[in-house]
Structure formats: C-alpha cells, structure tokens
C-alpha cells in the first residue's frame, strides 16, 4: 500500500488543530458525498477523506500516523540527496516506508489480529491442536446504511505459518448482512470466519466493530442527529419554511417567528434506528448575516436600526 499524506488529502497544514481538521473534512465531504456528488470517483474520494478524518481527528491515531509520515519524509529526503547511490537500496527504502504505512493503516481499518503471532517462534508440533485466532476489523458504515438491512462486502488477509514455518498470506472476502439499527462501536460476530485452526481445531471468529463514517451534515448524539440550519435575520423574525435534508429525503421545516440563534427544533422519528425505536433529528438554528449588504438593502438596515427600540444587551448588568 502506497503512503498517503492525509494532510494533503484534506488540504490542511500538518499543524492544523482539530477544529480545522473537521472544517476541512466537512467541506470536502459535502463536495464528494456519493449521494449528492456528480464526480466520477466520488465514492473513492469520499472514502479517502473519511480515512484522513478518522485518523487526524483522533489524537492517538494522529500521533502514530505523524511518526510514520515523518519517517516517510526522512526517507524521501535521503532518496533525493543520494541520487548517485545504488538505486536498489533507495527502492527498498521506499518499499519499507510503504510497508510501515500499510501496517499502520491495517492496524486502524483492517484486521487487528491476523491469525498468528509474528513474534512467536515456530513450533512444528504441539501437544494439543489450537483454535484459530480471532480477527477484528473496524467496519465503516454510512449513517444512511444503518436504517435498513444491508449486504456489504468485507475483505481482509489472514496470515499463518506453513509446515516449514514460513508466513503465508491468504486473502479472504465475504458478504456480510448488517442488520438495521446497528450502533456505533457494536461488535458483530461471524463464527468460524477467522484464522484457521490447527489440525481438527475450530477456526477463529471474525468480529466486525461498526464505526459510523462522519457525515457532512449530521452530528450523532446517541440515536439522535443534529443539523445546523442557517437562517437569515428576516426569516428568524418573520418565520419561514425551509427544505430540510434528512437521512431518508427532504422535508419541509417551519421556522417560527421570532426564532433565536441556537434554538433547537425537534423533528420526531428522523434520527437513527435502535431495536426498540427511532431517534429524533434536531435542527439547530444559526442566524446568518450577509457579509456585504448590497446597496439597495443597506438603507433598510439603517432605517430598522433607527426605528427599532430592541436592545439585545438589556439583560446585562449596568
């Protein structure tokens, strides 16, 4: 697996804070989300920026990734500085960096236990056949996919030692039925789909840990969803109706007159599923003022300011 610079994927500086990481992700996610994007490679691009966000928004994973990235940069610098050296050594250095990244990537998105212990000395004979190792995979899912039963492919690599003690890799692919209403962090067990057992021993099991892919519009709070709804000042004062996106389509949302910024409007039953019920969607109003008022509307703002007696800071202590 070739090294990916996730900072370049999101278009941010390596010193960017978590807030900047999230802002960059949301901007790109809106652009490439498969449900709305017309780009030919939208799904692959969305998956890539989702990988970048999952790593760079997590302090521990980001620190591990930064070490691999720095190692890759150091090797690249030595490659350019030593063009007169033997090309074979330079190519091996690149392969080693890519392998380190592949190991790092698989530790987060792939099998965490791959059917053998690479640090264990090979034993040609055991007194008792051992069950195969369990395999654990973090399994990303779009929020929309959790609302219905979904048949999804999963691919991973099993590693084991052969009769001569050599490590052999066996790619494996399955189609897994993910039931509606799965929760973030839920583990699904697939019996016998893990590492092979010795002799007549049972195979290990495959465990899928569900991870919600970050959504460009919705934030998750348990089974509830939250979406920020931009509202113009006159819409907040007079009231209006807006077309609101949900996981299953669009609905008409009524904004009551004299609404306040930060006010939460509840849309019942438009959240995530659980075994017993469905959560709600909360629309959080955000009053947005034009950055540059046009020439025709500026006199109206001035007139409003002169005639209106409303004091937004009246509650402050004098």
C-alpha positions in Angstrom: 0.0 0.0 0.0 1.5 3.3 -1.0 1.9 6.0 1.6 -0.9 8.6 1.8 -0.4 12.1 3.1 -3.7 12.7 4.8 -2.8 16.4 5.4 -2.7 16.8 1.6 -5.9 14.8 1.2 -7.7 17.3 3.4 -5.7 20.3 2.1 -4.6 21.4 5.6 -1.3 22.2 7.3 0.2 19.5 9.5 -0.1 21.9 12.5 -3.8 22.3 12.0 -6.0 21.8 15.1 -8.9 19.5 15.4 -11.4 22.3 14.5 -9.6 22.9 11.2 -9.5 19.2 10.5 -13.2 18.9 11.0 -14.0 22.1 8.9 -11.8 20.8 6.0 -13.5 17.4 6.2 -17.0 18.8 6.1 -16.2 21.0 3.2 -14.8 18.1 1.1 -17.5 15.6 2.4 -20.2 17.9 1.1 -18.4 18.0 -2.3 -17.8 14.3 -2.6 -20.6 12.6 -0.7 -21.9 9.8 -3.0 -25.5 10.8 -2.5 -25.0 14.3 -4.0 -21.7 14.4 -5.8 -21.5 14.1 -9.6 -17.8 13.4 -9.6 -16.9 10.1 -11.3 -14.7 9.0 -8.4 -16.8 10.5 -5.7 -17.2 7.3 -3.6 -13.5 6.6 -3.6 -12.6 10.2 -2.8 -15.2 10.3 0.0 -13.7 7.1 1.5 -10.2 8.6 1.3 -11.2 11.8 3.1 -13.1 9.7 5.6 -9.9 7.8 6.3 -8.0 11.0 6.7 -10.6 12.5 9.1 -10.8 9.3 11.2 -7.0 9.5 11.8 -6.3 13.2 12.1 -9.3 13.9 14.4 -8.1 11.3 16.9 -5.1 12.4 19.0 -3.6 8.9 19.5 -4.0 7.8 15.9 -2.7 11.1 14.6 0.4 10.8 16.8 1.1 7.3 15.4 0.4 8.5 11.8 2.7 11.5 12.2 5.6 9.2 13.2 5.1 7.1 10.0 4.7 10.3 7.9 7.9 11.8 9.3 9.8 8.5 8.7 8.5 8.6 5.1 9.6 12.2 4.6 13.0 11.5 6.0 13.5 8.6 3.6 12.3 10.7 0.7 14.8 13.4 1.5 17.6 10.8 1.7 16.4 9.4 -1.7 16.8 12.8 -3.4 20.0 13.6 -1.6 21.6 10.3 -2.7 20.7 10.0 -6.4 24.2 8.8 -7.2 23.8 5.8 -4.8 22.6 2.4 -5.6 19.0 2.5 -6.8 18.2 -0.8 -5.3 18.8 0.4 -1.8 16.6 3.5 -2.4 13.8 1.4 -3.8 13.9 -0.8 -0.8 13.7 2.2 1.5 10.5 3.3 -0.3 9.1 -0.2 -0.1 9.9 -0.2 3.7 8.1 3.1 4.2 5.0 1.9 2.3 5.0 -1.3 4.3 5.1 0.6 7.5 2.1 2.7 6.3 0.3 -0.5 5.3 0.8 -1.9 8.7 -0.4 1.3 10.4 -3.4 1.5 8.1 -4.4 -2.1 8.7 -4.0 -1.6 12.5 -6.8 1.0 12.3 -9.0 -0.1 9.4 -8.0 -3.7 8.9 -7.5 -6.9 10.9 -6.1 -6.2 14.3 -5.3 -9.9 14.9 -4.4 -11.8 11.8 -4.3 -15.4 12.8 -0.8 -15.7 14.2 1.7 -14.1 16.5 4.6 -12.8 14.3 6.9 -12.6 17.4 6.2 -16.2 18.4 8.9 -18.8 17.5 7.6 -21.5 15.1 6.7 -24.8 16.8 6.5 -27.7 14.5 4.5 -29.8 16.9 2.0 -29.0 19.7 0.5 -31.4 22.1 -3.0 -30.1 21.6 -4.5 -28.5 18.4 -5.1 -24.8 18.9 -8.2 -22.9 17.8 -7.5 -20.3 15.1 -7.0 -16.7 16.1 -9.9 -14.3 16.2 -9.9 -11.5 13.7 -11.2 -8.0 14.5 -11.9 -5.4 11.8 -13.2 -1.8 12.2 -16.1 -1.7 9.7 -17.1 1.8 8.5 -20.8 2.5 7.6 -22.6 5.5 6.3 -25.4 6.7 8.5 -27.9 6.1 5.8 -26.9 2.4 5.6 -27.9 1.8 9.2 -31.6 2.4 8.6 -32.1 -0.9 6.6 -30.6 -4.4 6.5 -27.5 -4.0 4.3 -25.5 -6.7 2.5 -21.9 -5.4 2.4 -18.6 -6.9 1.3 -15.7 -7.2 3.6 -12.1 -8.2 2.6 -9.2 -9.0 4.8 -6.0 -11.0 4.9 -5.3 -14.0 7.1 -1.7 -14.7 7.9 -0.4 -18.0 9.2 2.8 -20.2 9.2 3.0 -23.2 6.9 4.6 -26.5 7.7 8.1 -25.0 7.1 7.5 -22.1 9.4 7.1 -19.6 6.5 4.4 -16.8 6.8 1.7 -17.2 4.2 -1.0 -14.7 3.4 -4.5 -15.7 2.4 -6.8 -13.0 1.1 -10.4 -13.6 2.1 -13.7 -11.9 1.0 -17.2 -12.2 2.4 -20.6 -10.6 2.0 -22.0 -9.8 5.4 -25.6 -9.0 6.3 -25.5 -5.9 8.6 -28.9 -5.6 10.4 -30.7 -2.3 10.5 -30.2 -0.3 13.7 -26.6 -1.2 14.4 -24.9 1.2 16.7 -21.5 2.9 16.7 -19.0 0.6 18.3 -21.3 -2.5 18.1 -19.4 -5.8 17.5 -20.8 -8.4 15.1 -19.5 -11.9 15.4 -19.1 -14.2 12.4 -18.3 -17.6 13.7 -15.6 -19.6 12.1 -14.5 -16.9 9.7 -11.3 -16.0 11.5 -7.9 -17.6 11.4 -7.6 -21.4 10.6 -7.3 -23.8 13.5 -4.6 -26.4 13.7 -5.4 -30.0 12.6 -9.0 -30.5 13.6 -9.4 -27.5 15.8 -12.1 -24.9 15.1 -11.4 -21.8 13.1 -11.3 -18.5 14.9 -14.1 -16.0 14.6 -14.4 -12.7 12.7 -15.5 -9.7 14.7 -16.7 -6.5 12.9 -16.7 -3.4 15.0 -19.2 -0.9 13.5 -17.8 2.7 13.0 -20.1 5.4 11.7 -18.5 7.3 8.9 -18.5 11.1 9.6 -21.4 12.8 7.8 -21.1 16.2 6.1 -24.4 17.4 7.5 -25.3 15.5 10.6 -23.7 15.1 14.0 -24.5 12.0 16.0 -25.7 12.1 19.7 -26.6 8.6 20.6 -29.7 7.8 18.5 -30.4 11.4 17.8 -29.0 13.5 15.0 -28.2 17.3 14.9 -28.1 19.5 11.9 -27.2 23.2 11.8 -29.8 25.3 9.8 -28.6 28.7 8.5 -31.4 31.3 8.8 -31.4 34.9 7.5 -32.3 37.6 10.1 -35.6 38.4 8.4 -36.5 34.7 8.3 -35.9 34.4 12.1 -38.1 37.5 12.8 -40.9 36.8 10.4 -40.8 33.0 10.3 -40.5 30.9 7.2 -40.4 27.3 5.8 -37.1 25.7 4.7 -36.4 22.4 2.9 -34.5 20.3 5.4 -32.4 17.2 4.4 -32.8 14.0 6.4 -31.3 10.6 6.0 -34.3 9.4 4.0 -35.0 12.5 1.9 -36.1 16.1 2.3 -38.9 17.5 4.4 -40.5 21.0 5.0 -39.5 22.5 8.3 -41.4 25.5 9.7 -39.3 28.2 11.4 -41.5 30.0 13.9 -41.5 33.8 14.0 -39.1 35.4 16.5 -36.7 32.4 16.5 -33.4 32.8 18.2 -29.9 31.7 17.1 -29.1 28.4 18.8 -32.8 27.4 19.2 -33.4 23.7 18.7 -36.4 22.4 16.7 -37.2 18.7 17.2 -38.2 16.5 14.2 -39.5 13.3 15.8 -38.5 10.0 14.3 -35.9 11.2 11.8 -32.8 10.0 13.8 -31.1 6.7 13.9 -32.8 3.3 14.5 -32.5 1.2 17.5 -34.0 -2.2 18.3 -37.0 -0.5 20.0 -37.4 2.9 18.4 -36.0 5.6 16.2 -34.2 8.7 17.4 -35.1 12.3 16.6 -33.5 14.9 14.4 -32.8 18.3 16.0 -32.4 21.4 13.8 -30.2 24.0 15.4 -30.9 27.5 14.1 -28.0 29.7 13.2 -28.8 33.3 12.2 -26.5 34.3 9.4 -26.0 38.0 8.5 -24.9 39.0 4.9 -21.2 39.7 4.9 -21.6 42.6 2.5 -25.1 44.1 2.3 -26.0 45.3 -1.2 -26.6 49.0 -1.9 -30.4 48.5 -2.0 -30.7 46.8 1.4 -28.3 48.9 3.4 -30.6 51.9 3.8 -33.3 49.5 5.1 -30.9 48.1 7.7 -30.1 51.7 8.7 -33.8 52.6 9.0 -34.5 49.5 11.1 -31.7 50.4 13.4 -33.1 53.9 13.9 -36.7 52.9 14.4 -36.4 49.7 16.4 -36.1 50.1 20.2 -35.0 46.5 20.8 -31.8 46.2 23.0 -30.1 42.8 22.7 -28.0 43.6 25.7 -30.7 44.8 28.1 -30.1 41.9 30.4 -26.5 42.9 31.1 -25.9 44.4 34.5 -25.5 48.1 34.5 
